[in-house]
Amino acid sequence: MEHKIVLSGITVPVMTREQFARAIGVERGVVDGWCDRGYLPTIRIGKYSPVTLLLLVKPFATEAVQSSL
């Protein structure tokens, strides 16, 4: 299940670390480690830091646009 956070009128798709771990089939601790090392983009919301899906796919979207030019 994906959540959406609204920041200043902008909707940001996010997933909890637990949801992301289940979605990709790894343990929650693995996702925590990736987030702590900066391998996965997160956004800080109070004491929570869910995985930000928009920032996760941004490099691939940028690459696809550049390769189509």
C-alpha positions, 0 to 999 in steps of 0.5 A, spaced: 500 500 500 502 506 497 501 513 501 501 520 499 504 525 503 501 533 501 507 538 502 505 545 500 500 542 495 505 537 492 503 530 493 509 525 494 508 518 493 511 514 499 512 507 502 513 505 509 520 502 510 516 495 512 511 496 506 517 497 501 521 491 504 515 487 503 514 490 496 521 488 493 521 481 498 527 483 502 527 484 510 526 490 513 533 491 516 536 490 509 531 496 507 533 500 514 540 499 512 540 502 505 536 508 507 541 509 513 547 509 508 543 513 503 542 508 497 534 509 498 531 516 498 527 518 504 523 524 506 523 526 514 516 527 517 517 528 524 520 521 527 518 517 520 522 517 514 519 513 509 522 511 502 520 517 497 518 513 490 518 519 486 526 520 488 527 513 487 525 513 480 527 520 478 534 518 475 531 513 471 526 518 468 531 523 467 536 517 463 530 515 459 528 522 457 536 524 455 537 517 451 530 519 447 533 526 445 
